[in-house]
């Protein structure tokens, strides 16, 4: 079928919205008409010079929409189902069977390779050239996407579908890291470094958990203002001196029990570890290219550093939980969202990278 898609043809090129011919869903697949899709930092891997992500490609991995067709053998979703799209996983490896799909042994193969795994192209441009269409098992910067049953999560049809896409990755990562992976509880203390979409999701989740000290750190005062509105009890500018010392003082001198870094900036990661009390845990979700240097005495004293993918969440269980928290007004993630028509994807990207907006959501029908 013919769809409209935002195609990236080179790392430095603008997106071009153009017609793409998309194959029918095969075994285990569904065709989803996209109502809205968020932009996430992982999509910026398409901007890395070279062939890290093959081109041309349709990116996007925070889609939400309505199932229009299903392939052979699909029973988990049905035509007409309202769905949120998340990461893909094999469902059969040890980690998937242990309810850790973010740590699937085929994570890179299933999510980071946008071309069809069997080598048979499933999408073509107007000239007949193959276009990558399975970024994170969805490629949702488009009017329609082919998905798998593993990354297609059914949600109630009475919630505004165009808002829900960010729950599939950024919101799931931030909230899941706090509620599931770190296990923040009532009365606990946490420092969140970097309050973009993922960090702000972490702040909201910490408030849901009942944390009594929630410190937000960022360079943008507007985001610190939003963090206070969403639950932060204290805010610090990331350019301040001795962040770790200031956070320890806020937490009564001994440090916070948890820290959560979304920046992947080595100096900030070091501060995220140094601000912990001696039994504290630091969760890392940022993706960077530089090495981290940590004082070994900090770890010797009982602190833990752990990497986290997708909040250690099971999307089929956690995304409906986030929807219900949103219904209750306890997880107002839509306050982070600014919508753009799909045709304005380049403006959305520019506004996002400048810090003007926190979470752009593209509306194919807009």
Secondary structure, DSSP 8 states (H G I E B T S, - for coil): -EEEEEEE-STTS--EEEEEEE----TTEEEEEEEEEE--GGGGGGGSSSSSS-SSEE----EEEEEEEE-TT--SS-TT-EEEE-----S-SHHHHTT-GGG-TTHHHHHT--S-TTS--SEE-TTS-B-B--GGGT--SBSEEEEEGGGEEEE-TTS-GGGGGGGGTHHHHHHHIIIIIS---TT-EEEEE--SHHHHHHHHHHHHHT-SEEEEEES-HHHHHHHHHHT-SEEEETTSS-HHHHHHHHTTTS-EEEEEE-S--HHHHHHHHHTEEEEEEEEE----SS-----HHHHHTT-EEEE-SGGG--HHHHHHHHHHHHHTTS--GGGGEEEEEGGGHHHHHHHHHTTS-SEEEEETT-
